[in-house]
Amino acid sequence: MAKKTRTRESPLDRTRLATDAPIGGVGGPGHWLVARFLPTSLFSLKASNATSSVGKTLLVPTPYSIKMALIDAAFRSGWDGNIDALIEDLALAEVSIGVPAHAAVTHTIVKIRQEPKARKPLEPYIAAVAYREFVFHQGECRWAFNLGTVPERGAQAIIRLLPAVNSIGKRGGFVQFLGLARAEQLDATFTQAMELREVRMPERAHVAMLDDFGPEANLKAMSSYSPEPIRRDKHRKFVRTIVPMGVVNVGSGFTQYQAAPAEGAHMG
C-alpha cells in the first residue's frame, strides 16, 4: 500500500508581503513578522552540549524552543488546527531572535536531588549539588518569523498562537506578549545564522550553537512521552549563530552582556 504524502503548500508571495495587505490581521509592508515579549522572570535554557550537573545557559531562546512554545500554546489554547501541518510549517519557518538591551548571567551552585549510581529501593534520590546559570534580561525580547518561508496556513497559525505564549526556555521562564508588527528588514540586534551568504559581525557579539526544527520534524519524535528517538539533522538541527551580545563586565558570581548597537539593517 502506497504511503500517503501531504501536498506542501507554496510559501507566501514576496510581492504580496511587500504591500500593505494584512496577513492574519497584521498590516505591512514587510516579510518579517516581529513578536515583542517582555521577560517577567529569569531565563534559563541549557546549551545542547551541557551536562545535567553543569547547566551552562544560552543567553537567548533558540528557534527550536520558540517553535515548541507555539506547539505548547496550541495544545493549551484548544487550537482546532492540524498539529502535524503546524509542525511541518514551523519546520520551514526562518526565525531570528532580537536580543534585549542588557543581560546578566548569575553563576550559582544549587542543591538538587538526583538518582544515585547504585540504586536502592528505599532511597530513590540522593542529595547533590549542581552548577546552574540564570539570565536576567533588561528590555524587550523579539522573535522574528520570515513569512516568505512559510505558506499562508502557517503564517495564520503563527499569528494566532503567538499571543498565547507565556513562557520560554526552562520551566518558570515567563514572558508577557506585547504585540505584533511587520518589518521589511531586521536591525543589527537580531541573530544571524553563520550559513547565510552575507553575514555582518556586529560590534558586540558571540557565536553560539542554536537548535532548530529539522526538515522531518514531527510530533512523535519530539514528544517527551514517545519512545521514538529524535535524530540530528532529521528532526532537530544545530546552527552556528551570531548572537549580537558581548561581555561588558565580569564578577565573581555574574557576567554582564550588552547588545550591539541597532544601527543598520543586516537581514532583508
ABEGO torsion letter per residue (X at the ends): XBBBBBBBBBBBBAAAAABABBBGGBBOBEABBBBBBBBABBBBBBBAABBAABBBBBABBBAAAAAAAAAAAAAAAGBABBAAAAAAAAAABBBBBBBBABBBBBBBBBBBBBBBABBBAABABBBBBBBBBBBBBBEBBBBBBBAAABBAAAAAAAAAAAAABABBEBBGBBBBBAEBBBBABBBAABBBBAABABBBBBABBBBBBBBBBBAABBAAAABAABABBBBBGAABBBBBBBBBBBBABBBAABBBBBBBBABEBABX
